[in-house]
Amino acid sequence: MFLYKYFDISDNQRQQIYSLAMSSVIGFGIVISLVLYMISSFLDNSVIYTILGIHVLVLIYRLYPIYLHKKTPKILNCQWILYFNIGAFLSGLPWSLTFIYLINYISLEVQYLMFAVIVGLAGAGIASLGAVFYTYLFFVVPLFLPLIGWLLFVGDKTHTIAGILLLILFGYYIMSAYRIFMNQEELTRVKKRMDLAFDGNRDAIWDWSFLDKTLYISEKWKEIVGYEDSESYNKLITWKKRIHPEDVKKLMKTITLNKNKKLDFMDVTYRIRKYDGNWIWIQMRGKCHFDTFGRATRMKGTLSDVTNETNFKLKNTQLAQIIKQTNDAIILTDIKGYIENWNLGAEKLLGYSYEEVIHQHISLIYPQNLHQSFEIMIQTLLKKEKYLTDIYMKNKEGKIIPVSLSLSLLKDNNGNALNMIGYINDITERKKAEEALLFQKKVLKHQAHHDMLTGLPNRALFTDRLEHGLEESKRRNQILALLFIDLDHFKEINDSLGHGVGDEVLKKVTARLKNVIRREDTLAQLGGDEFTVIAHNIKNKEDSSYLANKIVDVLREPIVVDQNILYVTSSIGISTYPDDGKTMSDLLKYADAAMYKAKEKGRNSFQFYSSEMTKKALDRIEMEQNLREALTKNQFVVYYQPQVDGATNSLIGMEALVRWQSPDKGLIPPGLFIPLAESTSLIVDIDLFVMRTAMTQLVQWYKEGLNPGKLALNLAIKQLENKKFLSIFESMLGETACKPEWIELEVTEGQIMKNPEESIKVLNQISKLGIELAVDDFGTGYSSLAYLKKLPINKLKIDQSFIRELPSDEEDSAVVKGIIALAQSLNLKLIAEGVEKLEQKKFLVENGCSNIQGYFYSRPIPSKEMRQFLTKKLIVQN
C-alpha cells in the first residue's frame, strides 16, 4: 500500500511490485518457520542466527527505499526497478541455500515437500512477476540454479535425475514467463495505440470489473478531470463521490438497467467535479459483458467531455424555449418562403397553429395586394442581408393587422443563405397612437389655420394660398382673380340680435359661398364678416364677374335664424393678376379699394379695381341675361352658307350658322355672343335649336326636290360631354324625319384634343348612326396623327387662317398642300373655308381640294335666300 502512495508508477506496475513484496515476505516467513521447526533440535544457535540475520538484512534492504523515497523521491523514481530486482534476487536465494543446507538432515519425504515448495514458489512467481520478466529472472535464477548445480554435482543417480528434472522445469518456467512478458508487451503496445487513438478522439476508456470491484480508466481521464493517479484511486467509490448529487441516481439506474439486460447499450450524460472544483459534463457510453451463465462480469466503454456541446445544447434549448414562448411572432422560412417553424407568438398574433402553416408559403399571411411587395422584400433581403419595414399582414380570420417586420438571413458555414427569419411585432396600438397623434396634429394645424366658427381658412392660410396661387399663375402664364367680400350691415345684426345669431348667419353665409365657388378656388375668412375668394386659372378677367354676380345673388336670398328672417347683402371688390398687380399686397389693397367702391355705389354689387373692367363685366352680365331671354323668346335664326364643288361649280351642301336677331340691337354676329354662350353652357340649348330648325328646313327642301346636299351642323364640346346627347339627337332625327346620310357634324380640332379618348368613344357612337363627321378648323389644334387615325372622321375642313394669304404666302401654301396630302393618304374628304378670291379657289382646285366654302360663292344667308340659291342648281361666279 505504501507503493501506491509514494511512487508515481502505472497501475500494472503497482500490482506487480505489490505481488513481489508480498511473495518475498511470505517466502521469508515460510523459510523461517520451517527452519525453526525442523532443525532447532540439531542445529546450533549460530546457524539459526546466521539465517535469520540474512533475512533481516534482506527485509531492511527491501524496506529502505520507502524511507529513502521521503528524502530523495527523484532518485527513487528513476531507480525503483533496480531496488526491487535486487530484492527479488535476495528473496529467491535463501530458499535455494536453505534446501542445500538441510538436504542432508531431512528425510526423503521432507525433501519432496521442500522441492514442491520451491517449484510452487517458482510457479506462483510466473503469475505475479512473469509480466516483469527481468524481475522474475532475478527471483527464479537464484532459486533454481544453485540447487540444480548442487544436485548435479553430488553425482548420486537420484539427485542427478532430480537436478535434470528441475532444470527442465526451470526452462519451462523461464519460457512461460517470457510468453507472459511478450503478451504483456503486446497488450501494452495495443493499449498505447488505443490511448493514442482515444487521445486524438478526446475519449477516455473505462473498464469496471464486477469480480474484483476494480475500475480502470485510461490516462486521458487525467486530462478530463485534472486528477493525477497519485491524487485519486481508480476505484468506484472515489469516482462516485465526484458525481453531481443530482445525477447519481440517474447514472446508477442506467447502469443497473444495463446489468439486468433491460438496456442493451448505456449512453448517459452526467456532471462530475474537476480538480479545480468546476463541474463538467461527461457522456458515458458502455456495455455490460456476461459469462456463459449470464452473470455480469464487467462493463466497458468510453468517457467523453461534452461540456461545450451540452452547454451549447442547453443554451440552444433555453433559447428555443425563449423564442417559442415569446409574445413576439417569430417565423422561420426557407429561401423560397415556405414556413419551417412558427412560434407561439405567431400563433397568437395570426391565429394559425403550427400544424396549419408548416410547409405553407408565407404569402398565406400577406394580403393579396402585398404579394408583389413580398417578392421585392426577399430580393432586398438577399442583397442587404436584413430588411426592416412596417407592413400589413392578414390573420386566419382575414383581419388586416399592422406589424413591424424585421427580416434576417440564416447562413451556413460557407456563407450560403439557408433560411429567412422574420421577427414580427403587432403595432396596432402604436398605429392607433400615431393616428391619434396625427389627427391631433391635424386638428391643431387646422385650428391654427382655420376659423373656429366657420372652418374656413384664416388670414394665415389665405396668405399662403394666395402666394402659392400667384407663383403658379406666373409659371403657367394664367390669370388669377381675388374677390374681397364684405357683408352689408352685419354689425347691425350682432348689435340687435346678439352674437349668437350673428354666428349662425356667418355659418349659413359660408355654406352658400361654398356652393357657388369652383372646387379649385379658395374661400377664406379674414375676420368677422370679411371673406375672400381666390379664383385660379380664369380664362379672362371678365369671367370673375360671373362668380361675383353668383355670390351677390346667393347672398341676396333671405336667411332664417331662430325664426328671424334676415336679409344679408354683400359688397365685392375684384382685383386680378397680372393686370392690376403682381404682388399679394397689391392685389389685397386693390380688391379692398374696389369693395369700398361697391359700397359707395349702393352696396349689394361688385366692382373691379378698374372702372373699365367693371363696365365690361356688367356688359357681359347683361348679355348673358339677354341671351337667356333670347332663347325663351325665339330671337335666334338660322343662316346657311353654301358649300360648292369648285371644279364643277355645283352645290354639294351647306353649313347651318346661328344668328341673334335682337329687337333692340338688330342682327348680332356670332363672334359677339358664341364665346359667352360656350362659357355659360347656353351653347347647348343654342346648338339644339339650330339642329332642330336646320333639319326641319332640310327635310322640306328634299320634299320639294331641291336636292340641298349635306347639312353641316356644328357640335359643341359640351354636347359631347353630355351623356344624354345621343338619345336627344336620335329623337330629333325621328321627329324631323331627317335621314342620317343627309347630316354632317363638325367638331373643332381643339375640342377633340381636350379629351381625345372620350371624344373617340362618343364620335364612334355617332358614326354608327350613319352620320358623317368632319374636323373643323383643321391645322389649328395640334392634333396627334395617332389620334387622327383612330377618329371615325370622313372630312377635314381647312381653317380660313391658312386660306387668307393664298397663294402668295409660301408658308400657308406649304401648310395647305401638306393638309391636302395628309387627307389623300388617309382617304379623307376635304373642304376649305374662308375662300374669297378667284386665285385662292384656283390654287385649291389645282392642288386637289375642289370643295369650297366662303364669300367667293356666298355669304351666310337666311333660308329664303338659300332656297333661291338651290333652284339655280349650277352656280356661276362672276
CORBEL-V984987 format. One record per pair of residues at least 12 apart in sequence whose ideal C-beta (glycine too) atoms are under 10 Angstrom apart, sorted by the first residue. I is the first residue (numbers start at 0). J is the second residue. Records with the same first field share a line. If there is no record, write none. Layout:
# CORBEL-V984987
I: J  J
This chain:
# CORBEL-V984987
0: 13  17  20
1: 17  20  62  64  65  68
2: 14  15  16  17  19  20  64  65  68  79  83
3: 16  17  228  229  232
4: 65  68  229
5: 64  65  68  69  72  75  76  79  229
6: 64  65  68  72  75  76  79  229
7: 72  75  76  79  227  228  229
8: 76  79  80  228  229
9: 187  218  228
10: 213  215  216  228  232  233
11: 130  131  183  186  187  190  215
12: 79  80  83  130  131
13: 228
14: 127  130  213
15: 83  127  128  129  130  131  134  135  183
16: 79  80  82  83  86  127  128  131  134
17: 127
18: 123  124  126  127  128  130  131  134
19: 61  83  84  86  87  90  124  127  128  131  134  135  137  138
20: 61  62  83  86  87  90  127
21: 127
22: 87  90  91  120  123  124  126  127  128  138
23: 54  57  58  61  83  86  87  89  90  91  93  138
24: 58  61  90
25: 90  120  123
26: 54  57  90  91  93  94  116  120  123  124  138  142
27: 51  53  54  55  57  58  61  89  90  93  94
28: 54
29: 94  97  116  120
30: 50  51  53  54  90  93  94  96  97  98  116
31: 47  50  51  54  93  97
33: 97  98  101  105  109  112  113  116
34: 46  47  50  51  54  93  97  100  101
35: 47  50  51
37: 101  104  105  109  113
38: 50  97  100  101  104  105
41: 104
42: 100  101  104
46: 100
50: 93  96  97  100
53: 89  92  93  96  97
54: 89  90  93  97
56: 89
57: 85  86  88  89  90  92  93
58: 86  89  90
60: 82  85  86  89
61: 82  83  85  86  87  89  90
62: 86
63: 82  86
64: 78  79  81  82  83  86
65: 82
67: 82
68: 82
80: 131  133  134
83: 128  131  134  137  138
84: 131  133  134  135  136  137  138
85: 137
86: 134  137  138
87: 124  128  131  133  134  135  136  137  138  139  140  141  142
88: 134  136  137  138  139  140  141  142
89: 137  138  141
90: 120  124  128  137  138  141  142
91: 117  120  121  124  135  136  137  138  139  140  141  142  143  144  145
92: 137  138  140  141  142  144  145
93: 141  142
94: 113  116  117  120  121  138  141  142  143  145  146
95: 117  140  141  142  143  144  145  146  147  148  149
96: 141  145  146  149
97: 113  117  146
98: 110  113  114  116  117  142  145  146  149  150
99: 145  146  148  149  150  153
101: 113
102: 114  146  149  150  153  158
107: 157
110: 157  158  161
111: 161
113: 146
114: 146  161  164  165  168
117: 139  142  143  146  165  168
118: 142  143  164  165  168  169  172
120: 138  139  142
121: 135  138  139  142  143  165  168  169  171  172  173  175  176
122: 139  168  171  172  175
124: 138  139  142  172  176
125: 139  171  172  173  175  176  178  179
126: 175  176  179
128: 176  179  180
129: 172  173  175  176  177  178  179  180  182  183
130: 176  179  180  182  183  184  186  187
131: 176  179  180  183
132: 173  176  177  178  179  180  181  183  184
133: 176  180
134: 176
135: 172  173  175  176  177  179  180
136: 173  176  177
138: 176
139: 169  172  173  176
140: 169  173
142: 169  172
143: 162  165  166  168  169  170  172  173
144: 165  166  169
146: 161  162  165  166  169
147: 161  162  163  164  165  166  168  169
148: 162  166
149: 162
150: 162  163  164  165  166
151: 163  165  166
190: 204  217  218
191: 218
193: 217  219
194: 217  218  219
195: 219
197: 217  218  219  220  301  302  303
198: 217  218  219  222
199: 219
200: 219  301  303
201: 219  222  223  301  302  303  304  305
202: 217  219  220  223  282  284  300  301  302  303  304
203: 216  217  218  219  220  221  222  223  224  281  283  300  301  302  303  304
204: 216  217  218  219  220  285  299  300  301  302
205: 217  220  233  238  283  284  285  298  299  300  301  302
206: 233  285  288  297  298  299  300
207: 233  234  235  238  254  285  287  297  298  299  300
208: 288  296  297  298  299
209: 258  287  288  294  295  296  297  298
210: 290  294  295  296  297
211: 297
212: 234  235  236
213: 232  233  234  235  297
214: 232  233  234  235  236  237  238  239  298
215: 233  297  299
216: 228  231  233  238  302
217: 233  301  302
219: 301  302  303  304
220: 233  238  281  302  304
221: 274
222: 304
223: 271  273  279  281  302  303  304  306
224: 238  241  271  272  273  274  275  279  281  302  304
225: 272  273  274  275  276  277  279
226: 241  273  274
227: 274
230: 274
231: 274
238: 271  302
239: 251  271
240: 271  272
241: 270  271  272  273  274  278  281
242: 269  270  271  272  278  281
243: 269  270  271  272  278  279  280  281
244: 270
245: 269  270
246: 267  268  269  270  271  278  280  281
247: 269  270
249: 267  268  269
250: 265  267  268  269  270  271  281  283
251: 267
252: 267
253: 265  266  267  269  283  285
254: 267  283  285  287  295  298
256: 287
257: 285  286  287  295  298  300
258: 287  289  294  295  298
259: 287  295
260: 287  289  293  295
262: 286  287
263: 286  287
264: 284  285  286  287  300
265: 283  284  285  286  287  298  300
266: 282  283  284  285  286  300
267: 281  282  283  284  285
268: 280  281  282  283  284  303  305  308  309  312
269: 281  282  283
270: 306  309
271: 283  302  304  306
273: 304  306
277: 306
278: 306
279: 304  305  306  307  309  310
280: 303  304  305  306  307  308  309  310  312  313
281: 302  303  304  305  306  309
282: 301  302  303  304  305  306  308  309
283: 300  301  302  303  305
284: 299  300  301  302  303
285: 297  298  299  300  301  302
286: 298  299  300
287: 299  300
319: 340  342
321: 342
322: 340  342  343  344  420  422
323: 340  341  342  343  344  345  353
324: 342  343  344
325: 342  343  344  345  422
326: 342  343  344  347  348  424  425
327: 342  344  345  347  348  402  403  405  422  423  424  425
328: 341  342  343  344  345  346  347  348  349  364  392  402  404  421  422  423  424  425
329: 341  342  343  344  345  405  420  421  422  423
330: 342  344  345  348  349  356  361  364  404  406  419  420  421  422  423
331: 345  409  417  418  419  420  421
332: 359  360  361  377  406  409  418  419  420  421
333: 358  361  409  416  417  418  419
334: 377  380  381  408  409  415  416  417  418  419
335: 360  361  377  419
336: 359  360  361  362  363  365  373  374  376  377  419
337: 356  357  358  359  360  361  362
338: 351  353  355  356  357  358  359  360  361  363  364  421
339: 356  357  358  417  418  419
340: 353  356  357  418  420
341: 353  354  355  356  357  359
342: 423
344: 422  423  424  425
345: 364  421  423
346: 395
347: 425
348: 364  392  394  400  402  423  424  425  427
349: 363  364  392  393  394  395  396  398  400  402  423  425
350: 364  393  394  395  396  397  398  400
351: 363  364  394  395
352: 395
355: 395
356: 395
360: 373
361: 373  376  377  392  419  421
362: 374  393
363: 392  393  395
364: 392  393  394  395  400  402  421  423
365: 390  391  392  393
366: 390  391  392  393  397  399
367: 393
368: 391
369: 390  391  392  393  399
372: 388  390  391
373: 390
376: 388  390  404  406  419  421
377: 406  419
379: 406
380: 406  407  408  416  419  421
381: 408  416  419
383: 406  408
384: 406  407  408  410  416
385: 405  406  407  408
386: 404  405  406  407  408  419  421
387: 403  404  405  406  407  422
388: 402  403  404  405  406
389: 401  402  403  404  424  426  429  430  433
390: 402  403  404  423  426
391: 404  430
392: 404  423  425
400: 423  425  426  427  430
401: 424  425  426  427  428  429  430  431  433
402: 421  422  423  424  425  426  427  430
403: 422  423  424  425  426  429  430
404: 421  422  423  424  426
405: 420  421  422  423  424
406: 419  420  421  422  423
407: 419  420  421  422
408: 420
444: 460
445: 460
447: 459  460
448: 460  461  463  464  523
449: 523  524
450: 505  509  523  524  525  526  527
452: 501  502  503  505  506  509  524
453: 502  505  506  507  508  509  510  512  513  522  523  524  530
454: 506  509  513  524
455: 505  509  512  513  521  522  523  524  525  530  531
456: 521  522  523  524  525  531  533
457: 523  524  525  526
458: 523  524  525  526  529  531
459: 523
460: 521  523
461: 481  521  522  523  524  525  530  531  533  583  587
462: 523  525  583  587
463: 521  583
464: 520  521  523  531  533  535
465: 479  481  521  523  531  533  576  582  583  584  586  587
466: 582  583
467: 521  533  535
468: 480  481  519  520  521  533  534  535  536  576  583  586
469: 481  533  576  577  580  581  582  583  586
471: 535  536
472: 535  536  537  575  576  577  581
473: 576  577  581
475: 535  536
476: 577
477: 535  536  537  538  576  577
478: 534  535  536  537  538  539  540  542  543  575  576  577  578
479: 533  534  535  536  537  543  574  575  576  577  586
480: 520  532  533  534  535  536  537  540  541  542  543  544  546  547  573  574  575  576  579  586  590  607
481: 521  531  532  533  534  543  572  573  574  575  576  579  580  583  585  586  587  589  590  591  593  608
482: 512  516  520  522  530  531  532  533  534  543  544  546  547  550  569  571  572  573  574  590  593  594  605
483: 525  529  530  531  532  570  571  572  573  574  586  587  588  589  590  591  592  593  594  595  597  605
484: 508  512  522  523  524  525  528  529  530  531  532  547  550  551  554  569  570  571  572  573  590  594  597  605
485: 525  527  528  529  530  531  569  570  571  572  591  594  595  597  598  602
486: 501  504  505  508  527  528  529  530  554  567  568  569  570  602
487: 528  554  566  567  568  569  570  597  598  601  602  603  604
488: 528  565  566  567  568  602
489: 501  504  505  508  527  528  529  565  567  568  569
490: 527  528
491: 565
492: 504  505  528  558  560  563  565  566  567
493: 505  527  528
495: 563
496: 560  561  563  565
497: 561
499: 560  561
500: 558  560  561  563  565
501: 527  528  560  565
502: 560
503: 558  559  560  561  563  565
504: 528  558  560  563  565  567
505: 524  527  528  530  567
506: 558  560
507: 554  556  558  559  560  565  567
508: 524  528  530  550  553  554  558  567  569
509: 522  524  530
510: 553
511: 549  550  552  553  554  556  558  567
512: 524  530  532  549  550  553  554  569
514: 549  553
515: 532  545  546  547  548  549  550  552  553  554
516: 532  533  534  546  549  550
517: 532  534  535  536  537  546
519: 533  534  535  536
520: 532  533  534  535  536  537  546
521: 533  534  535
525: 587  591
528: 567  569
529: 591  594
530: 550  554  569  571
531: 571  572  586  587  590  591  594
532: 546  547  550  571  573  590
533: 586
534: 546  547  573  575
537: 575
538: 674  678
539: 575  615  619  674  678
540: 573  574  575  576  578  579  607  609  612  615  616
541: 575  607  612  615  616  617  618  619  620  675  678
542: 575  616  619  675  678  679
543: 571  573  574  575  605  607  612  616
544: 571  573  605  607  612  613  615  616  617  618  619  620  623
545: 616  619  620  623  675  678  679
546: 571  573  605
547: 569  571  572  573  597  604  605  606  607  616  620
548: 571  604  605  616  617  619  620  623  624
550: 569  571  605
551: 568  569  570  571  597  602  603  604  605
552: 603
553: 569
554: 566  567  568  569  571  603
555: 567  568  569  603
566: 603
567: 603
568: 601  602  603  604
569: 594  597  598  602  603  604  605
570: 593  594  595  596  597  598  599  600  601  602  603  604  605  606
571: 590  593  594  597  598  603  604  605  606  607
572: 587  589  590  591  592  593  594  595  596  597  598  605  606  607  608
573: 586  589  590  593  594  597  605  606  607  608  609  612  613  616
574: 586  587  588  589  590  591  592  593  594  607  608  609  612
575: 589  590  607  608  609  612
578: 607  608  609  612
579: 593  607  608  609  612
580: 608
585: 608
586: 608
588: 608
589: 607  608  609
590: 606  607  608
591: 608
592: 606  608
593: 605  606  607  608  609  610  612  613
594: 606  608
596: 608  610  613
597: 613
600: 613
604: 617
605: 617  620
619: 675  678  679
620: 675
622: 659  667  671  672  675  676  679
623: 672  675  676  678  679  681
625: 659  661  663  664  667  672  675
626: 659  661  667  672  675  676  679  681  682  684  685
627: 679  681  684
628: 661
629: 659  660  661  662  667  672  676  681  685
630: 676  681  684  685  688
631: 684
632: 662
633: 660  688  692
634: 658  659  660  661  662  667
635: 657  658  659  660  667  672  684  685  688  689  692
636: 656  657  658  659  660  666  688  689  692  861  862
637: 655  656  657  658  688  689  690  691  692  693  695  696  859  861  862  865
638: 653  654  655  656  657  658  666  669  689  693  858  859  860  861  862  864  865
639: 652  653  654  655  656  693  696  697  707  710  711  857  859  860  861  862  864  865  866  868  869
640: 652  653  654  655  656  711  832  852  853  854  856  857  858  859  860  865
641: 653  654  707  708  851  852  853  856  857  858  859  860  865  868  869  871  874
642: 654  708  709  710  711  743  796  830  831  832  850  851  852  853  856  857
643: 708  830  834  840  849  850  851  852  853  855  856  857  874  876
644: 708  830  844  849  850  851  874
645: 830  831  834  839  840  841  843  844  845  848  849  850  851  852  855  856  874  876
646: 840  843  844  845  848  849  850  851
647: 849  873  874
648: 840  851  856  873  874  875  876
649: 708  871  872  873  874
650: 705  706  707  708  856  857  868  869  871  872  873  874
651: 707  708  709  828  830  849  850  851  852
652: 697  707  708  709  710  711  741  743  830  850  852
653: 693  696  697  700  707  708  709  710  711  852  857  859  860  865  868  869
654: 693  709  710  711  712  713  743  745  773  775  796  830  832  852  859
655: 689  690  692  693  694  696  697  710  711  712  713  745  859  862  865
656: 668  669  689  693  711  712  713  859  860
657: 669  672  673  676  682  685  686  688  689  692  693  713  859
658: 672  689  859  861
659: 671  672  673  676  685
660: 861
668: 859
669: 685  713  859
672: 685
673: 685  713  715
676: 715  717
677: 715  716  717  750
680: 715  717  720  721
681: 717
682: 713  715  716  717  718
683: 715  717  718  720  721  724  727
685: 713  715
686: 712  713  714  715  717  718  724
687: 715  718  724  727  728  731
689: 712  713
690: 710  712  713  714  718  727  728  731  732  735  737  742  744
691: 727  731  734  735  737
692: 735  862
693: 710  711  712  735  737  742  862
694: 710  712  728  731  732  734  735  736  737  738  741  742
695: 731  734  735  736  737
696: 710  735  737  862  865  866
697: 709  710  712  735  737  738  741  742
698: 710  735  736  737  738  741
699: 735  736  862  866
700: 741  862  865  866  869
701: 736  737  738  741
702: 736
703: 866  869  870
704: 869
705: 865  866  868  869  870  872
706: 869  872
707: 741  865  866  868  869
708: 741  743  869
709: 740  741  742  743  771  773  794  830
710: 737  741  742  743  744
711: 742  743  744  745  771  773  775  794  796  830  852
712: 728  742  743  744  745  770  773
713: 744  745  746  747  773  775
714: 728  744  745  746  747  750  761  762  765  772  773  775
715: 746  747  750
716: 746  747  749  750  751  753  754  758
717: 750
718: 744  746  750  761
719: 746  750  751  753  754  757  758  760  761  762  765
720: 750  753  754  757  758  761
721: 761
722: 761
724: 761  764  765
725: 761  764  765  767  768
728: 742  744  764  765  768  770
729: 765  768
732: 768  769  770
738: 769  770
739: 765  766  767  768  769  770  771
740: 768  769  770  771
741: 769  770  771
742: 765  768  769  770  771  772
743: 770  771  772  773  793  794  796  828  830
744: 762  765  766  768  770  771  772  773  775  792
745: 771  772  773  774  775  776  794  796  830  832
746: 758  761  762  765  772  773  774  775  776  790  792
747: 774  775  776  777  779  780  796  798
748: 774  775  776  777  778  779  780  781  782  787  795  796  798
749: 775  776  779  780  781  782
750: 774  775  776  780
751: 772  774  775  780  782  786  787  790  792
752: 780  781  782  783  786  787
753: 780
755: 782  783  785  786  787  789  790
756: 786  789
758: 786  789  790
759: 786  789  790  791
762: 789  790  791  792
763: 789  790  791
764: 791
765: 791
766: 790  791  792  793
767: 791
770: 791  793
771: 791  792  793  794  828
772: 790  791  792  793  794
773: 792  793  794  795  796  827  828  829  830
774: 787  790  792  793  794  795  796  797  827
775: 794  795  796  797  798  830  832
776: 796  797  798  799  800  801  832
777: 792  794  795  796  797  798  801  818  821  822  827  829  830  831  832
778: 795  796  797  798  800  801  811  814  815  817  818  821
779: 797  798  800  801
780: 798
784: 821  825
787: 821  825  827
788: 825
790: 825  827
792: 825  827  828
793: 826  827  828
794: 822  827  828  829  830  850
795: 818  819  821  822  825  827  828  829  830  831  848
796: 818  828  829  830  831  832  850  852
797: 814  815  818  819  822  829  830  831  832  833  834  843  848  850  852
798: 814  815  818  831  832  833
799: 831  832  833  834  835  852  853
800: 814  832  833
801: 813  814  815  817  818  831  832  833
802: 815  831  832  833  834  835  836  839  840  842  843  848  851  852  853  855
803: 833  834  835  836  839
804: 839
805: 831  833  834  836  838  839  840  841  842  843  846
806: 836  838  839  841  842  843  845  846
807: 838  839  842
811: 842
812: 842  846
815: 829  831  839  842  843  846  847  848
816: 842  846  847  848
818: 831  846  848
819: 831  843  846  847  848
820: 846  847
822: 847  848
823: 847  848
828: 848  850
829: 843  847  848  849  850
830: 843  848  849  850  851  852
831: 843  844  848  849  850  851  852  853
832: 850  851  852  853
833: 851  852  853  854  855
834: 848  850  851  852  853  854  855  856
835: 853  854  855  856
836: 853  854  855
837: 855  876
839: 851  853  855
840: 853  855  856  876
851: 876
855: 876
856: 868  874  876
857: 874  876
